[in-house]
Amino acid sequence: MALKIHPSAVVESSHIGDNTLLGPFVYILQGAKIGKDCNICNQVFIENDVIIGDRVTIKPGVQVWAGLIIEDDVFIGPNATFTNDTFPTRRHSHEQYHRTYVRRGAVIGANATILQGVSIGRNALVGAGSVVTKDVPPNAIVFGNPACIRGYASSILREEAVPVTKITDASQSVSVGNAELCELPVVHDLRGKLSFAEIGKHLPFTPQRYFLVYEVPGKEIRGEHAHRECHQFLVCIKGAIQVMLDDGENRAVIELNHPNLGLYIPPIIWTSQYNYSSDAVLLVLASDTYKAEDYIRDYDEFMRVIHP
């Protein structure tokens, strides 16, 4: 089908896909590339060196500056602001801009500000008025200034992207692959409490390595990877953290807030840890020694492993 261009629109680019709607007073420069079935609303300006995928909606009052790549099925709310230069008073060629990515299925709320060089992850949701200063993980729900992770969307489908219900005790089903939250034994007497785990009974593997994560600023996120073969067992021995699990179909957020709660994570589960309390200490037991090649650090690669 042909383009639908409002008479007041100025369109210099010839790289625009079929059935794309260009609203009143849209201005598109020559070097921009726009996919099919997009909805570019009133008073949107799109600069050179911009790539926009298919089925993208950009609401009124948005400026899309050089260096921005927007993938398929993205929604950008009214008056969202993108930047592309740390020092805007200097003259730079486009090759010197930091690329900013809005990955497939992401949603950016009205009046959000996205700083240059960040990546908004696949299916992520950025709340209205947020200021995004760092990369947003896939499926994360972020808002605030600066934007922080407040949760994760419960489904890979944007239409069902409601926050995941937090799991806080072992009686609740995790329902993500073969991951399992288990309650470890506690021995309590006048001398205090002792919690333990036995290999084969509580631990489903023989640990070959352990490491501790601590003194993490509460706004930071750890993990953001999957393992090809390594199994892990997590215990927050002090304080509290939240752990997101994703098997490519189902997603869950688990709060580890007691030293007798253990979380078993098998291979091929995408994980991240966030919302560390100031005193949190996370113990991780691993089934193998450190091997860089065992890590999957890109979410799109993770999805390709699951669905080759």
Order of alpha helices (4+ residues) and beta strands (2+ residues): beta-beta-beta-beta-beta-beta-beta-beta-beta-beta-beta-beta-beta-beta-beta-beta-beta-beta-beta-beta-beta-beta-beta-beta-beta-beta-beta-beta-beta-beta-beta-beta-beta-beta-alpha
